[in-house]
Amino acid sequence: MHLVRRKTLAALILATLVGCGGSDSSSNDNSPSEESSFDAPTGELKTSMEKIEISDSANAPTFSCQAPEEATTVFETEDLIVSFGQKSQAPYYEQDLAYAAQMSQLGLDELISVTGLDKETDLNLNGTDKWFICFENSKLGEGTGYINGMRVNPKAFDNNALALTKHELFHTIQAELLQDNEAYSHLPFWFQEATAEYFAHAELQESESRSFLEEFTANIANVTSAADPADTSYDVLHYAQDQAIRTDVGYENKLYDIYVTSLKYLVDVGLDKGDMLNLIRNSHSNGSDYTREAFHSAMNDLEADSDIEIPTGYTYEDLRTVAGFTELVLNDWLADTEYSAGFTSVNETIEIGELFLINEDGISYTATVTQDQTTYYYTANSIPDGDYDIYAVDSDDENIYGPKSQTVTDGSLGDVDFTDQPVCTTGACSDED
């Protein structure tokens, strides 16, 4: 028996319940041509990129990019010099580099628009002095921002790649505002990454749940790094702490979501885009300061000037502790955003990760089970009232249990008990049909 994993469970359940079937017959009309190893951009992104003018450049590939010897093509846009980077690999198609140039300039233009920064006075871009862009075609989906430029390695030229491009370019903006190639030596790591995510998406994404953050604050309390104990939930100050959490506790890319949630709390108490940019400017310190005192001083000044208003009885400094973060962010700010109730697993050896709720129309909803297996949760009022079949998926995405039937009333599902529920093997749970 081969059971489907949670990513396809809802789709298969839907097909079973509404009597639909068949395979995906869509075709890819944008397959790479002989001149490109990437699919061409499509839709609004394509239209926006095509408006960006590029030209051949007389500049050699910049030293910073360390381009392979055979990769000699260089393009320029209004503000950028674009060449292949060190992690590039043959063939070095000019069309790929052209896409990268257009996407990078588009990303920069959008960041200028959303930040309100002046190219010349804030970012040292005057049409002659330009930033370097090291484009790498190995499709790793990552990059790095420096002062005066960035390295970017997109998986495709799509909206995700545009967000990646803007994220890395915002790190370049941070470095320019700090006038230091190593912006991470001055900014708390959580703030550095959260603001890059914020400006890359031009908005704040959905907050992490209260239950998830409650587990996070408990789990990192004993994590240590080479520099000092990572003993606060909100105050991940430097890369070493971030990596210690990933190594000792996990969370992987969820850490960025946690950092964004912390930033979103500050926005809700008054922090705006201009404040964020000024915090970056005012966080410069001589040398590398692991305590980030310049940043904290600038944040305290914002509070003193009532630009941010922490609830009465607390200050910004309380947010830097587990107790303060828990009370202000979890118990106050997030308390009304989440519904939770008791959960009992199949048995004490089986760890459930998620619950899928499927109504009679085949519409699916999800709820998350906490690591201690005692509670599940979902965003308050996000699951409509009605009757549901509930499926439980284990944390390894290997087995599906159930279904069992239960009703949501007034947004409440109530306690869910999966004791001795069998593995689901028929219809919706099996892909051997």
C-alpha positions as CSV (number, residue, x, y, z in Angstrom):
1,M,0.0,0.0,0.0
2,H,1.3,3.4,-1.0
3,L,-0.3,6.3,0.9
4,V,-0.4,9.8,-0.5
5,R,1.3,12.6,1.4
6,R,-0.5,15.5,3.0
7,K,0.2,17.8,0.0
8,T,-2.0,15.7,-2.3
9,L,-4.5,14.5,0.3
10,A,-7.0,17.3,-0.1
11,A,-7.0,17.0,-3.9
12,L,-7.6,13.3,-3.8
13,I,-10.3,13.6,-1.2
14,L,-12.0,16.2,-3.3
15,A,-11.9,14.1,-6.4
16,T,-13.4,11.1,-4.5
17,L,-16.2,13.1,-2.9
18,V,-17.4,15.0,-5.9
19,G,-16.9,12.2,-8.4
20,C,-14.2,13.9,-10.5
21,G,-11.1,12.3,-11.9
22,G,-8.6,12.4,-14.7
23,S,-5.1,13.7,-15.1
24,D,-3.5,17.1,-15.7
25,S,-3.6,17.6,-19.4
26,S,-2.1,21.1,-19.4
27,S,1.1,21.6,-21.4
28,N,4.0,24.0,-20.9
29,D,4.0,26.5,-23.7
30,N,7.1,28.3,-22.3
31,S,9.7,25.6,-22.4
32,P,13.3,26.8,-22.6
33,S,14.5,27.7,-26.1
34,E,18.0,27.0,-27.4
35,E,19.0,30.4,-26.2
36,S,17.8,30.0,-22.6
37,S,17.9,27.5,-19.8
38,F,14.9,29.1,-18.1
39,D,11.2,29.3,-19.0
40,A,10.3,32.8,-20.2
41,P,8.4,35.0,-17.8
42,T,4.7,35.2,-18.3
43,G,1.7,37.4,-17.5
44,E,2.0,40.7,-15.8
45,L,5.6,40.0,-14.8
46,K,6.6,39.5,-18.4
47,T,4.9,42.8,-19.3
48,S,6.7,44.7,-16.5
49,M,10.1,43.2,-17.3
50,E,9.8,44.0,-21.0
51,K,9.5,47.7,-20.1
52,I,13.0,47.6,-18.6
53,E,15.6,48.7,-21.1
54,I,18.9,46.8,-21.2
55,S,22.1,47.4,-23.2
56,D,25.4,45.8,-23.9
57,S,28.0,47.0,-21.5
58,A,31.6,47.9,-22.1
59,N,32.4,46.9,-18.5
60,A,34.2,43.7,-17.8
61,P,32.5,41.3,-15.4
62,T,33.0,42.8,-11.9
63,F,35.6,41.3,-9.6
64,S,32.9,40.8,-7.0
65,C,31.0,38.4,-9.3
66,Q,34.0,36.2,-10.1
67,A,32.4,35.2,-13.3
68,P,33.6,32.0,-15.0
69,E,36.2,32.8,-17.7
70,E,33.9,31.8,-20.6
71,A,31.0,34.0,-19.3
72,T,32.0,37.3,-20.8
73,T,28.6,38.9,-21.5
74,V,27.7,42.0,-19.4
75,F,24.5,44.0,-19.6
76,E,23.6,47.4,-18.1
77,T,20.3,48.9,-17.0
78,E,19.5,52.3,-15.7
79,D,21.1,51.5,-12.3
80,L,22.8,48.2,-12.6
81,I,25.7,46.3,-14.2
82,V,24.8,42.7,-14.6
83,S,27.2,39.8,-15.2
84,F,27.3,36.0,-14.5
85,G,28.4,35.1,-11.0
86,Q,30.8,32.5,-9.5
87,K,28.2,29.7,-9.1
88,S,27.1,29.9,-12.8
89,Q,27.6,27.0,-15.0
90,A,27.8,26.5,-18.8
91,P,26.0,27.2,-21.1
92,Y,26.0,31.0,-20.3
93,Y,23.0,32.1,-22.3
94,E,22.7,35.9,-23.0
95,Q,18.9,35.6,-22.7
96,D,19.2,34.3,-19.1
97,L,21.4,37.3,-18.2
98,A,18.9,39.7,-19.9
99,Y,16.1,38.3,-17.8
100,A,18.2,38.7,-14.7
101,A,19.0,42.3,-15.6
102,Q,15.4,43.2,-16.3
103,M,14.1,41.5,-13.1
104,S,16.8,43.1,-11.0
105,Q,16.0,46.6,-12.2
106,L,12.3,45.9,-11.9
107,G,12.9,44.8,-8.3
108,L,14.9,47.9,-7.5
109,D,12.3,50.2,-9.0
110,E,9.6,48.6,-6.9
111,L,11.7,48.9,-3.7
112,I,12.4,52.6,-4.5
113,S,8.7,53.1,-4.9
114,V,7.7,51.4,-1.6
115,T,10.5,52.8,0.5
116,G,10.4,56.4,-0.8
117,L,14.2,56.5,-0.8
118,D,16.1,58.7,-3.1
119,K,18.4,56.9,-5.5
120,E,21.3,59.3,-5.4
121,T,21.2,60.7,-1.9
122,D,20.2,57.5,-0.1
123,L,21.7,54.8,-2.3
124,N,24.5,56.4,-4.2
125,L,22.9,55.6,-7.6
126,N,23.4,58.5,-10.1
127,G,23.2,56.9,-13.5
128,T,27.0,56.6,-13.7
129,D,27.8,54.9,-10.4
130,K,25.8,51.7,-10.6
131,W,25.3,48.6,-8.5
132,F,26.7,45.2,-9.6
133,I,24.4,42.2,-10.0
134,C,26.0,38.8,-10.0
135,F,23.4,36.5,-11.7
136,E,24.0,32.7,-11.2
137,N,22.1,30.2,-13.3
138,S,22.4,27.1,-11.2
139,K,18.8,27.5,-10.0
140,L,19.5,27.2,-6.2
141,G,16.9,29.8,-5.1
142,E,19.2,31.9,-2.9
143,G,21.3,35.0,-2.9
144,T,23.2,37.6,-0.9
145,G,23.1,41.4,-0.7
146,Y,26.2,43.5,-0.2
147,I,26.9,47.2,-0.3
148,N,26.8,48.3,-3.9
149,G,25.2,45.1,-5.3
150,M,24.0,41.6,-4.8
151,R,24.3,38.0,-5.9
152,V,21.1,36.2,-6.9
153,N,20.5,32.6,-8.0
154,P,16.8,32.2,-8.9
155,K,15.1,28.9,-9.6
156,A,13.0,30.5,-12.3
157,F,12.0,33.9,-13.6
158,D,8.7,34.1,-11.9
159,N,7.0,36.1,-9.0
160,N,8.9,34.0,-6.4
161,A,12.2,35.0,-8.1
162,L,11.1,38.7,-8.1
163,A,10.5,38.4,-4.3
164,L,13.9,36.8,-3.8
165,T,15.5,39.5,-5.9
166,K,13.8,42.3,-3.9
167,H,14.7,40.5,-0.6
168,E,18.4,40.5,-1.5
169,L,18.3,44.0,-2.9
170,F,16.9,45.2,0.3
171,H,19.9,43.8,2.1
172,T,21.9,45.9,-0.3
173,I,19.8,48.9,0.7
174,Q,20.5,48.1,4.4
175,A,24.2,48.0,3.7
176,E,24.0,51.4,1.8
177,L,22.1,53.0,4.6
178,L,24.6,51.7,7.2
179,Q,27.5,52.4,4.8
180,D,28.9,49.0,5.7
181,N,29.2,45.9,3.5
182,E,28.4,43.8,6.6
183,A,25.0,45.1,7.6
184,Y,24.5,42.0,9.8
185,S,27.2,43.4,12.1
186,H,24.9,46.1,13.2
187,L,21.3,44.9,12.8
188,P,19.6,42.2,14.9
189,F,19.4,39.2,12.6
190,W,15.6,38.9,13.1
191,F,15.1,42.6,12.1
192,Q,17.4,42.3,9.1
193,E,15.5,39.4,7.7
194,A,12.0,40.5,8.7
195,T,12.4,43.9,7.0
196,A,13.8,42.3,3.9
197,E,10.8,40.1,3.7
198,Y,8.4,43.0,4.4
199,F,9.8,45.2,1.7
200,A,10.2,42.3,-0.7
201,H,6.5,41.5,-0.5
202,A,5.4,45.1,0.0
203,E,3.3,43.9,3.0
204,L,3.4,41.9,6.1
205,Q,2.5,38.2,5.7
206,E,0.1,36.4,8.0
207,S,1.3,36.1,11.5
208,E,2.5,32.8,13.0
209,S,0.0,31.2,15.3
210,R,0.0,31.7,19.1
211,S,0.4,28.0,19.7
212,F,3.3,27.7,17.3
213,L,5.1,30.7,19.0
214,E,4.4,29.3,22.4
215,E,6.3,26.1,21.4
216,F,9.0,28.3,19.9
217,T,9.6,30.3,23.1
218,A,9.8,27.1,25.1
219,N,12.1,25.3,22.8
220,I,14.7,28.0,22.3
221,A,15.1,28.8,26.0
222,N,18.1,26.5,26.3
223,V,19.7,27.1,22.9
224,T,23.2,28.6,23.1
225,S,25.5,30.0,20.4
226,A,29.2,30.7,20.3
227,A,28.6,34.3,21.3
228,D,26.0,34.2,24.1
229,P,22.8,32.3,25.1
230,A,19.8,32.6,22.7
231,D,17.6,32.9,25.7
232,T,14.9,35.2,24.3
233,S,12.3,34.5,21.8
234,Y,12.1,38.0,20.1
235,D,15.7,38.9,20.3
236,V,17.7,36.7,17.9
237,L,20.5,39.1,17.5
238,H,22.9,37.5,15.0
239,Y,23.4,34.7,12.5
240,A,25.0,32.4,15.0
241,Q,21.9,32.3,17.1
242,D,19.7,31.7,14.1
243,Q,21.9,28.8,13.1
244,A,22.0,27.4,16.6
245,I,18.2,27.4,16.7
246,R,18.0,25.6,13.4
247,T,20.6,23.0,14.5
248,D,19.3,22.4,18.0
249,V,15.6,22.9,17.6
250,G,14.7,23.0,14.0
251,Y,12.1,25.4,12.5
252,E,14.0,25.8,9.2
253,N,12.4,28.5,7.1
254,K,9.7,29.0,9.7
255,L,12.2,31.2,11.6
256,Y,11.7,33.9,9.0
257,D,8.0,33.7,9.5
258,I,8.6,34.1,13.3
259,Y,10.7,37.2,12.6
260,V,8.1,38.7,10.4
261,T,5.5,38.1,13.1
262,S,7.7,40.0,15.6
263,L,7.9,42.9,13.1
264,K,4.2,42.8,12.5
265,Y,3.6,43.3,16.2
266,L,5.8,46.4,16.2
267,V,3.9,47.7,13.2
268,D,0.6,47.2,15.1
269,V,2.0,49.3,18.0
270,G,3.1,52.1,15.6
271,L,6.3,51.3,13.7
272,D,6.0,52.4,10.1
273,K,8.2,52.1,7.0
274,G,10.0,55.4,7.7
275,D,10.8,54.2,11.3
276,M,12.2,50.9,9.9
277,L,14.5,52.8,7.5
278,N,15.7,55.2,10.3
279,L,16.3,52.2,12.6
280,I,18.6,50.8,10.0
281,R,20.5,54.1,9.6
282,N,20.8,54.6,13.3
283,S,22.0,51.1,14.1
284,H,25.6,51.7,12.9
285,S,28.2,51.0,15.6
286,N,32.0,51.0,15.5
287,G,33.1,47.4,14.8
288,S,30.9,44.4,15.2
289,D,28.6,44.6,18.3
290,Y,26.9,41.3,19.2
291,T,24.6,43.1,21.6
292,R,23.3,45.5,18.9
293,E,23.1,48.3,21.4
294,A,22.8,51.0,18.8
295,F,19.7,49.4,17.4
296,H,18.2,49.0,20.9
297,S,19.0,52.6,21.7
298,A,17.3,53.7,18.5
299,M,14.2,51.6,19.4
300,N,14.0,53.1,22.9
301,D,14.1,56.6,21.3
302,L,11.1,55.7,19.1
303,E,9.3,54.6,22.2
304,A,10.2,57.7,24.1
305,D,8.9,59.8,21.2
306,S,5.7,57.8,21.1
307,D,6.4,56.6,17.6
308,I,5.7,53.1,19.0
309,E,3.4,52.6,22.0
310,I,4.0,49.5,24.0
311,P,1.0,48.7,26.4
312,T,1.0,50.4,29.7
313,G,3.3,48.7,32.3
314,Y,5.7,47.4,29.7
315,T,8.5,48.8,27.6
316,Y,10.3,47.7,24.4
317,E,13.0,46.1,26.6
318,D,10.3,43.7,27.9
319,L,9.8,42.4,24.4
320,R,13.4,41.1,24.5
321,T,12.6,38.6,27.2
322,V,10.6,35.4,26.9
323,A,8.2,36.5,29.7
324,G,7.6,39.9,28.0
325,F,7.2,38.5,24.5
326,T,4.8,35.8,25.8
327,E,2.6,38.3,27.7
328,L,2.6,41.1,25.0
329,V,2.6,39.1,21.8
330,L,1.1,35.8,22.7
331,N,-1.3,36.4,25.5
332,D,-2.4,39.9,24.4
333,W,-1.9,40.5,20.7
334,L,-2.5,36.9,19.3
335,A,-5.0,35.6,21.9
336,D,-8.1,36.4,19.9
337,T,-6.7,35.3,16.5
338,E,-6.7,31.5,17.2
339,Y,-9.1,28.7,18.1
340,S,-7.7,25.7,19.9
341,A,-9.0,22.6,21.7
342,G,-7.8,19.3,23.0
343,F,-6.3,16.6,20.9
344,T,-5.6,12.9,21.5
345,S,-3.4,11.0,19.1
346,V,-3.9,7.4,17.8
347,N,-1.6,6.1,20.5
348,E,1.4,7.3,22.4
349,T,3.9,6.4,19.7
350,I,2.3,8.2,16.8
351,E,2.9,11.9,16.3
352,I,0.3,13.7,14.3
353,G,1.3,16.9,12.5
354,E,-1.9,18.1,10.9
355,L,-5.7,17.6,10.7
356,F,-7.6,17.8,7.4
357,L,-11.3,18.7,7.6
358,I,-13.3,17.9,4.5
359,N,-17.0,19.0,4.2
360,E,-19.7,17.4,2.0
361,D,-18.8,19.7,-0.9
362,G,-15.2,18.5,-0.9
363,I,-13.8,21.8,0.5
364,S,-10.8,21.2,2.7
365,Y,-9.4,23.0,5.8
366,T,-6.4,22.4,7.9
367,A,-5.6,22.5,11.6
368,T,-2.1,22.1,13.2
369,V,-1.4,19.7,16.1
370,T,1.1,20.9,18.7
371,Q,4.3,19.0,19.2
372,D,3.2,17.8,22.6
373,Q,0.2,16.2,21.0
374,T,-2.3,17.7,23.5
375,T,-3.8,20.5,21.4
376,Y,-4.7,21.5,17.8
377,Y,-5.3,25.0,16.5
378,Y,-6.5,27.0,13.5
379,T,-7.1,30.7,12.8
380,A,-10.2,31.8,14.7
381,N,-13.4,31.6,12.6
382,S,-11.5,30.3,9.5
383,I,-13.5,27.0,9.3
384,P,-17.2,27.4,8.5
385,D,-19.9,25.8,10.6
386,G,-21.0,22.3,9.3
387,D,-20.3,18.6,9.3
388,Y,-16.8,17.4,8.5
389,D,-14.8,14.2,7.9
390,I,-11.5,14.6,9.8
391,Y,-8.2,13.0,8.7
392,A,-5.0,13.0,10.7
393,V,-1.7,13.0,9.0
394,D,1.4,12.0,10.9
395,S,4.4,14.3,11.2
396,D,6.5,12.2,8.7
397,D,3.8,12.6,6.0
398,E,3.6,8.8,5.7
399,N,0.3,7.7,7.2
400,I,-3.2,9.1,7.2
401,Y,-5.6,8.1,9.9
402,G,-9.4,8.3,10.0
403,P,-11.7,9.6,8.9
404,K,-13.9,10.4,11.8
405,S,-16.9,12.7,11.7
406,Q,-17.4,15.9,13.7
407,T,-19.3,19.2,13.5
408,V,-18.1,22.8,13.7
409,T,-20.6,24.9,15.6
410,D,-20.1,28.7,16.1
411,G,-16.5,28.3,14.8
412,S,-15.7,25.6,17.4
413,L,-14.8,22.0,16.5
414,G,-14.3,20.9,20.1
415,D,-11.9,18.3,21.4
416,V,-10.7,15.7,18.8
417,D,-9.9,12.2,19.9
418,F,-8.2,9.9,17.4
419,T,-7.5,7.1,19.9
420,D,-7.1,3.8,18.0
421,Q,-8.3,5.2,14.7
422,P,-7.0,3.0,11.9
423,V,-4.8,4.0,9.0
424,C,-7.0,5.1,6.1
425,T,-6.4,2.8,3.1
426,T,-9.4,3.3,0.8
427,G,-10.6,5.8,-1.7
428,A,-9.4,9.3,-0.8
429,C,-6.4,8.0,1.1
430,S,-4.8,5.7,-1.5
431,D,-3.2,6.6,-4.8
432,E,-3.1,3.0,-6.0
433,D,-6.5,3.3,-7.7
